[in-house]
Amino acid sequence: MAEVQTIGSYGQTTLSAEQRNKVLRNTYALLAVSLVPTIAGAWLAMAMGLDQTLFKSPMLSLVLFLGGAFGFMYLIEKNKNSGAGVALLLAFTFFMGVMLSRLLGWVLGMEGGATLVMTALGGTAVICASMAAIGAATKRDLSGMGKFLMVGALVVLVGAVIGIVFQLPALMLALIVMSLAISALFMVWDVNRIVNGGETNYVSATMALYMNIYNVFANLLALLGIGNQE
């Protein structure tokens, strides 16, 4: 079948239906694989007690998270068309697992912590599957949604820094809820981009969906942990 390429509403070169399906299949396959390093990173960090070190230094955790995450994302984008991009993506998910250990260790230290983690996993699966289904099925043009979500993510980031510096629990709780909502909407937008050919590289697509799932789980787990303390 000859390749059919047009310019889509996302301002990028889109692919034929066959090519879009291939990108989607490769994305979901790599996404499944990327969860393994995440689990390994979180387990290793907790086994080494690194989660306690991160928990005691929230500002250090934030700096490490932002520096490491943005550094990895830059390198992945630079190498997304080669095997190095896949290797960097898996290294990135391992790093994200290490950073997640702080939250996991805190929740698992609570009474019924394991149940809270499983509840967060189940909730993440339901939320992300529902948002992905909406993103794949909707016929609406969601291209303008990205700017709105980017602004929201920036507000959350700035607010998180303020909340940590000035120790504002109420602000942090509001930001967790806001971040959860934004991450869920990002799932709709990103899946819609992939389905409509706005994202043509499965490594970049995987990284985007991975961050959505990671953030939904982390924020949902944080909410459950805070609720369990009350």
C-alpha positions in Angstrom: 0.0 0.0 0.0 1.4 3.4 -0.9 2.1 5.8 1.9 -0.4 8.6 2.2 0.8 11.7 4.0 -1.1 14.9 4.6 -0.8 17.9 6.9 -3.2 17.4 9.9 -4.8 19.8 12.3 -1.9 19.4 14.7 0.4 21.2 12.2 2.5 18.0 11.7 2.8 15.5 8.8 0.2 12.8 9.5 0.3 9.2 8.3 -1.9 6.7 6.6 -4.3 4.7 8.7 -2.0 1.7 8.5 1.0 3.7 9.6 -0.9 5.3 12.5 -2.0 1.9 13.7 1.6 0.7 13.6 2.7 3.7 15.7 -0.1 3.0 18.2 0.8 -0.7 18.4 4.5 0.0 18.9 3.7 2.7 21.5 1.6 0.3 23.6 4.2 -2.4 23.4 7.0 -0.2 24.5 4.8 1.3 27.2 4.2 -2.1 28.6 8.0 -2.8 28.6 8.7 0.5 30.2 6.8 -0.4 33.3 9.4 -3.1 34.2 12.3 -0.7 34.8 9.9 1.5 36.8 9.1 -1.3 39.2 12.8 -2.3 39.4 13.8 1.3 40.1 11.3 1.7 42.9 12.1 -1.7 44.4 15.9 -1.1 44.4 15.5 2.4 45.8 13.4 1.2 48.7 15.7 -1.8 49.3 18.7 0.6 49.6 16.7 3.0 51.8 16.9 5.8 49.3 13.2 6.5 49.6 13.8 7.6 53.2 16.5 10.0 52.1 14.3 11.5 49.5 11.4 11.8 51.9 13.4 13.8 54.4 14.5 16.2 51.7 11.5 17.3 49.6 13.3 20.2 48.0 16.2 17.9 47.0 13.7 15.4 45.7 12.0 18.1 43.5 15.4 19.3 42.1 16.5 15.8 41.3 13.2 14.9 39.8 13.0 18.0 37.6 16.7 17.9 36.6 16.7 14.2 35.8 13.3 14.1 34.1 13.9 17.1 31.8 17.4 15.9 31.1 16.2 12.5 30.0 13.3 13.9 28.0 15.7 16.1 26.1 18.0 13.3 25.3 15.2 11.0 24.3 13.8 13.5 21.9 17.2 14.0 20.4 17.7 10.3 19.8 14.1 9.2 19.2 14.8 7.9 15.7 17.5 5.5 16.8 17.9 2.5 19.2 19.5 4.9 21.6 16.1 6.6 22.1 14.6 3.3 23.3 17.5 2.7 25.6 17.3 6.2 27.1 13.5 5.8 27.5 14.0 2.6 29.6 16.7 4.3 31.6 14.3 7.2 32.1 11.6 4.9 33.4 14.0 3.3 35.8 14.9 6.8 37.1 11.2 7.6 37.5 10.8 4.4 39.5 13.6 5.5 41.8 11.9 8.9 42.3 8.5 7.2 42.9 10.0 5.2 45.8 9.7 8.3 48.1 5.9 8.2 47.7 5.6 4.5 47.7 7.7 4.1 50.9 5.6 6.7 52.7 2.3 5.0 51.8 3.6 1.4 52.4 4.6 2.5 55.8 1.0 3.2 56.7 -1.5 0.7 58.1 -3.1 -0.8 55.1 -0.5 0.7 52.8 -0.4 -2.2 50.4 -4.1 -1.9 49.9 -3.8 1.8 49.2 -1.2 1.1 46.5 -3.3 -1.6 44.9 -6.3 0.8 45.0 -4.2 3.5 43.3 -3.1 1.0 40.6 -6.7 0.0 40.0 -7.9 3.6 39.9 -5.0 4.5 37.5 -6.0 1.7 35.1 -9.6 2.8 35.1 -8.9 6.5 34.6 -6.2 6.0 31.9 -8.2 3.4 30.0 -11.3 5.6 30.0 -9.3 8.7 28.9 -7.5 6.7 26.2 -10.8 5.4 24.9 -12.2 8.9 24.8 -9.1 10.2 23.0 -9.3 7.4 20.4 -13.0 7.7 19.8 -13.7 11.4 19.8 -14.1 13.1 16.4 -13.5 16.6 17.8 -10.4 18.6 17.0 -8.4 18.6 20.2 -5.3 20.4 18.8 -6.0 23.5 20.8 -6.2 21.6 24.1 -2.4 21.2 24.3 -1.7 24.8 25.1 -4.3 24.9 27.8 -2.9 21.8 29.4 0.7 23.0 29.2 -0.3 26.2 31.0 -2.0 24.2 33.7 1.1 22.0 34.1 3.3 25.0 34.5 1.0 26.4 37.1 1.2 23.2 39.0 5.0 23.1 38.8 5.4 26.7 40.1 2.8 26.1 42.8 4.6 22.9 43.9 7.8 24.9 44.4 6.0 27.6 46.4 4.2 24.9 48.5 7.4 23.1 49.4 9.3 26.3 50.2 6.6 27.8 52.4 5.2 24.6 53.7 1.6 25.0 52.6 -0.3 21.7 52.9 -3.6 23.1 51.6 -1.9 24.4 48.5 -0.2 21.1 47.9 -3.5 19.2 48.3 -5.1 21.5 45.7 -2.2 21.1 43.3 -2.4 17.3 43.6 -6.0 17.3 42.6 -5.3 19.8 39.8 -2.3 17.7 38.6 -4.5 14.5 38.6 -7.1 16.2 36.4 -4.5 17.6 34.0 -2.7 14.3 33.6 -6.0 12.6 32.8 -6.8 15.2 30.2 -3.3 14.9 28.8 -4.0 11.2 28.2 -7.0 12.1 26.1 -5.0 14.6 24.1 -1.9 12.4 23.6 -3.9 9.4 22.5 -5.9 11.6 20.1 -2.7 12.9 18.6 -1.4 9.4 18.0 -4.7 8.1 16.5 -4.9 11.1 14.2 -1.3 11.0 13.1 -0.2 14.1 15.0 2.5 12.1 16.7 4.5 9.9 14.2 7.3 8.6 16.5 6.5 5.8 18.9 9.3 6.6 21.3 8.0 10.1 21.8 4.4 8.8 22.0 5.5 6.2 24.6 7.2 8.9 26.7 4.1 11.1 26.7 1.7 8.3 27.6 4.1 7.0 30.3 4.2 10.4 32.0 0.4 10.6 31.9 0.1 7.2 33.6 2.9 7.9 36.1 1.4 11.3 37.1 -2.1 9.8 37.5 -0.8 7.0 39.7 1.4 9.3 41.8 -1.2 11.9 42.4 -3.9 9.3 43.1 -1.6 7.5 45.5 -0.8 10.8 47.3 -4.5 11.6 47.7 -5.2 8.1 49.2 -2.2 8.5 51.5 -3.3 11.9 52.7 -6.9 10.6 53.2 -5.6 7.7 55.2 -3.9 10.1 57.6 -7.1 11.9 58.5 
